[in-house]
């Protein structure tokens, strides 16, 4: 039986992971850390979890919204780097294994994108996650901490904040407005439903891999394509107006090469985009 600690337990991924872990027969206790308990960037923020015989830490805590990172870079670097440092110190002291939730870090890259591609951070958020990865690799080398780094592509599902694209599209399409405005339809993204992602995370409980994994669907869709899928799902028809306004340092397409996850963990996504959108309504 295992004791598990989840940081960022009150966030989108954290809530889903805690729910799944709590139902697993081989997990005894699920300890939860969130910002309501302490600031993860502060030293000793995890002191209350010492001597709990925790075997594995899922470090999900941190700041995640890319547009905000441009306006508040200090908060992103402070939380995502120092928070990870505190988790690493906890793992070193407690001899716990780490699973770290990183991010897409490849900029405009070869499609599909494998873990072998060069890192190209193009916003403060991704830069903070990459620096945190460096810390993890140093703790692996210097202290023998066991750690797996996960680079998820775009996640979605029930309970996600409306500041993210898919919940925002659902809200707009369900509203009374007759025309859906889309800023830019050029970029395409790889969208993975949260249930498939949680399936991947729990596989790591029985593994001990000091590896980095890309986790995505292996497919990519534009915003207009997403909107049309949602309209079909809801049985609604609305006009779509593309403004043609691109974001700073926009990435044209993301699509994960997930062959490493398939070969080493026998993991593949189970849900199509439409099936994932349908679950997101529940």
C-alpha positions as CSV (number, residue, x, y, z in Angstrom):
1,X,0.0,0.0,0.0
2,X,1.2,3.5,-0.9
3,X,0.9,6.9,0.6
4,X,0.8,9.6,-2.1
5,X,1.1,13.4,-1.9
6,X,-0.5,15.7,-4.6
7,X,0.5,19.3,-4.8
8,X,-1.9,21.6,-6.6
9,X,-4.7,19.3,-5.4
10,X,-7.4,21.9,-5.8
11,X,-6.6,22.6,-9.4
12,X,-8.1,21.2,-12.6
13,X,-5.7,18.2,-12.9
14,X,-5.3,17.8,-9.2
15,X,-9.0,17.3,-8.4
16,X,-9.3,14.6,-11.1
17,X,-6.1,12.9,-9.9
18,X,-7.1,12.9,-6.2
19,X,-10.4,11.4,-7.1
20,X,-8.8,8.6,-9.1
21,X,-6.1,7.9,-6.5
22,X,-8.7,7.7,-3.7
23,X,-10.5,4.9,-5.5
24,X,-7.4,2.8,-6.1
25,X,-6.9,-0.4,-4.1
26,X,-3.1,0.0,-3.9
27,X,-3.2,3.5,-2.5
28,X,-3.6,3.8,1.2
29,X,-3.6,7.6,1.8
30,X,-3.8,10.6,-0.5
31,X,-2.3,13.7,1.1
32,X,-3.2,17.0,-0.5
33,X,-1.4,20.3,-0.7
34,X,-2.9,23.5,-2.2
35,X,-2.4,27.2,-1.9
36,X,-5.0,27.3,0.8
37,X,-2.7,25.3,3.1
38,X,0.6,27.2,2.3
39,X,2.5,29.0,-0.4
40,X,4.4,26.3,-2.3
41,X,7.2,28.8,-3.1
42,X,8.0,29.3,0.6
43,X,10.7,27.2,2.3
44,X,9.1,24.6,4.6
45,X,5.8,24.8,2.8
46,X,5.6,21.0,2.9
47,X,6.7,20.6,6.5
48,X,3.3,19.3,7.6
49,X,3.8,16.2,5.3
50,X,7.2,15.1,6.8
51,X,7.3,11.7,8.3
52,X,4.1,10.5,6.6
53,X,5.9,7.6,4.8
54,X,4.9,9.1,1.4
55,X,6.3,7.1,-1.5
56,X,5.4,9.3,-4.5
57,X,4.7,13.0,-5.0
58,X,2.7,14.3,-7.9
59,X,3.8,17.9,-8.2
60,X,1.0,19.7,-10.0
61,X,1.1,22.9,-8.1
62,X,2.1,26.1,-9.8
63,X,0.9,28.9,-12.1
64,X,-0.4,27.8,-15.5
65,X,-2.1,30.5,-17.5
66,X,0.2,31.6,-20.4
67,X,-1.3,35.1,-21.1
68,X,-1.0,36.1,-17.5
69,X,2.6,35.1,-17.4
70,X,3.5,37.9,-19.7
71,X,2.1,40.5,-17.2
72,X,3.4,38.8,-14.0
73,X,6.6,37.0,-14.9
74,X,8.0,37.3,-11.3
75,X,5.1,35.3,-9.9
76,X,5.5,32.6,-12.5
77,X,9.2,32.2,-12.0
78,X,9.0,32.4,-8.2
79,X,6.1,29.9,-7.9
80,X,7.1,27.4,-10.5
81,X,10.8,27.3,-9.8
82,X,11.0,27.7,-6.0
83,X,7.9,25.6,-5.6
84,X,9.6,22.8,-7.5
85,X,12.8,23.3,-5.4
86,X,10.8,22.8,-2.2
87,X,9.2,19.6,-3.6
88,X,12.6,18.3,-4.6
89,X,14.0,19.0,-1.1
90,X,11.0,17.2,0.4
91,X,11.6,14.2,-1.9
92,X,15.3,14.2,-1.0
93,X,14.6,14.2,2.7
94,X,11.7,11.7,2.6
95,X,13.2,9.5,-0.1
96,X,10.0,9.9,-2.2
97,X,9.7,9.6,-5.9
98,X,8.6,12.6,-8.0
99,X,6.2,12.9,-10.9
100,X,6.5,16.5,-12.2
101,X,3.8,18.1,-14.4
102,X,5.8,20.3,-16.8
103,X,4.4,21.8,-20.0
104,X,4.7,21.9,-23.8
105,X,8.2,23.4,-24.3
106,X,9.0,23.1,-28.0
107,X,7.9,26.3,-29.7
108,X,7.4,25.9,-33.4
109,X,8.8,22.5,-33.8
110,X,8.8,19.4,-36.1
111,X,5.3,17.8,-36.2
112,X,4.6,15.4,-34.6
113,X,6.9,16.5,-31.8
114,X,9.0,13.9,-29.8
115,X,10.9,14.3,-26.6
116,X,14.1,14.4,-28.6
117,X,13.2,17.8,-30.1
118,X,15.0,20.9,-28.9
119,X,13.4,23.0,-26.2
120,X,12.3,26.5,-27.4
121,X,10.5,28.3,-24.6
122,X,8.6,31.3,-26.1
123,X,6.8,32.7,-23.0
124,X,7.5,33.3,-19.3
125,X,5.3,30.3,-18.3
126,X,7.2,27.8,-20.4
127,X,10.5,29.3,-19.5
128,X,9.7,28.8,-15.8
129,X,8.7,25.2,-16.3
130,X,11.9,24.5,-18.3
131,X,14.1,25.9,-15.5
132,X,12.2,23.7,-13.0
133,X,13.0,20.7,-15.2
134,X,16.7,21.7,-14.9
135,X,16.4,21.6,-11.1
136,X,14.9,18.2,-11.2
137,X,17.6,16.8,-13.4
138,X,20.2,18.2,-11.1
139,X,18.6,16.5,-8.1
140,X,18.5,13.3,-10.1
141,X,22.2,13.6,-10.8
142,X,23.4,15.0,-7.5
143,X,21.1,13.3,-4.9
144,X,19.7,10.3,-6.7
145,X,16.1,11.6,-6.5
146,X,13.9,9.5,-8.8
147,X,11.8,11.7,-11.0
148,X,9.6,11.5,-14.1
149,X,8.9,14.6,-16.1
150,X,5.6,14.9,-17.9
151,X,5.1,17.4,-20.8
152,X,1.3,17.5,-21.4
153,X,0.0,19.1,-24.5
154,X,-3.5,20.9,-24.2
155,X,-5.6,19.3,-21.6
156,X,-9.4,19.7,-21.3
157,X,-12.4,18.3,-19.5
158,X,-15.1,18.9,-16.9
159,X,-14.2,21.4,-14.2
160,X,-11.6,23.4,-16.3
161,X,-11.7,27.2,-15.9
162,X,-13.5,29.2,-18.5
163,X,-10.3,31.2,-19.1
164,X,-9.2,28.2,-21.2
165,X,-10.4,27.7,-24.8
166,X,-12.7,24.8,-24.8
167,X,-14.8,25.9,-21.8
168,X,-15.0,29.4,-23.3
169,X,-16.2,28.0,-26.6
170,X,-18.9,25.9,-24.8
171,X,-20.1,29.1,-23.0
172,X,-20.2,31.2,-26.2
173,X,-22.0,28.5,-28.2
174,X,-24.6,27.9,-25.4
175,X,-25.2,31.7,-25.1
176,X,-27.7,33.8,-27.0
177,X,-25.1,35.4,-29.3
178,X,-25.7,34.5,-32.9
179,X,-22.1,34.9,-34.0
180,X,-19.0,33.3,-32.4
181,X,-15.9,35.5,-32.7
182,X,-12.6,33.8,-33.0
183,X,-9.4,35.8,-32.8
184,X,-7.2,33.5,-34.8
185,X,-7.9,30.3,-36.7
186,X,-4.4,29.6,-37.9
187,X,-2.9,27.8,-34.8
188,X,-3.8,24.2,-34.3
189,X,-3.4,22.4,-31.0
190,X,-3.2,18.8,-29.7
191,X,-6.1,18.3,-27.2
192,X,-6.2,15.5,-24.7
193,X,-9.1,14.7,-22.4
194,X,-8.3,14.8,-18.7
195,X,-9.5,11.2,-18.2
196,X,-6.9,9.9,-20.6
197,X,-4.2,12.0,-18.9
198,X,-5.1,10.7,-15.5
199,X,-4.9,7.2,-16.9
200,X,-1.3,8.0,-17.9
201,X,-0.4,9.5,-14.5
202,X,-1.6,6.5,-12.5
203,X,0.4,4.2,-14.6
204,X,3.5,5.8,-13.2
205,X,2.7,4.7,-9.6
206,X,4.1,1.2,-10.5
207,X,7.0,2.6,-12.5
208,X,10.4,4.1,-11.6
209,X,11.4,5.9,-14.7
210,X,13.8,8.9,-14.7
211,X,12.4,9.8,-18.1
212,X,10.6,12.7,-19.9
213,X,7.3,11.9,-21.6
214,X,5.2,13.9,-24.1
215,X,1.5,13.2,-23.4
216,X,-1.1,14.2,-26.0
217,X,-3.7,12.8,-28.4
218,X,-1.4,12.8,-31.4
219,X,-4.0,14.9,-33.4
220,X,-4.4,18.6,-33.8
221,X,-7.4,20.9,-34.4
222,X,-7.9,24.6,-35.1
223,X,-10.3,26.8,-33.1
224,X,-12.9,26.8,-35.9
225,X,-12.7,23.0,-36.0
226,X,-13.3,22.8,-32.3
227,X,-16.2,25.2,-32.5
228,X,-17.9,23.1,-35.3
229,X,-17.4,19.9,-33.2
230,X,-19.1,21.6,-30.2
231,X,-21.9,22.9,-32.3
232,X,-22.5,19.4,-33.7
233,X,-22.5,18.0,-30.2
234,X,-25.0,20.6,-28.9
235,X,-27.2,20.6,-32.0
236,X,-26.6,24.3,-32.5
237,X,-25.7,26.3,-35.6
238,X,-24.1,29.7,-35.3
239,X,-22.0,32.0,-37.5
240,X,-18.3,32.1,-37.0
241,X,-16.3,35.3,-37.5
242,X,-12.5,35.1,-37.5
243,X,-10.9,38.4,-36.4
244,X,-7.4,37.5,-37.6
245,X,-5.6,38.7,-34.4
246,X,-2.7,36.5,-33.4
247,X,-1.1,36.3,-29.9
248,X,2.5,37.3,-29.1
249,X,5.0,34.5,-30.1
250,X,2.2,32.3,-31.3
251,X,2.9,28.6,-32.0
252,X,1.4,27.5,-35.3
253,X,0.8,23.9,-34.4
254,X,1.3,21.4,-31.6
255,X,0.9,17.6,-32.1
256,X,2.5,15.1,-29.8
257,X,4.6,12.1,-30.9
258,X,3.5,9.7,-28.1
259,X,5.4,6.7,-29.3
260,X,7.6,6.7,-26.2
261,X,4.6,6.6,-23.9
262,X,3.2,3.8,-26.0
263,X,6.4,1.7,-26.0
264,X,7.5,2.2,-22.4
265,X,4.1,2.3,-20.6
266,X,1.7,0.7,-23.2
267,X,-0.4,3.9,-22.9
268,X,-2.6,5.3,-25.7
269,X,-5.6,7.7,-25.5
270,X,-9.0,6.0,-25.4
271,X,-11.2,9.0,-26.2
272,X,-11.7,10.8,-29.5
273,X,-12.1,14.6,-29.5
274,X,-15.9,14.3,-29.8
275,X,-16.0,11.7,-27.0
276,X,-13.9,14.0,-24.8
277,X,-16.1,17.0,-25.6
278,X,-19.2,15.0,-24.7
279,X,-17.6,14.1,-21.3
280,X,-16.7,17.7,-20.7
281,X,-20.4,18.6,-20.7
282,X,-21.1,16.3,-17.7
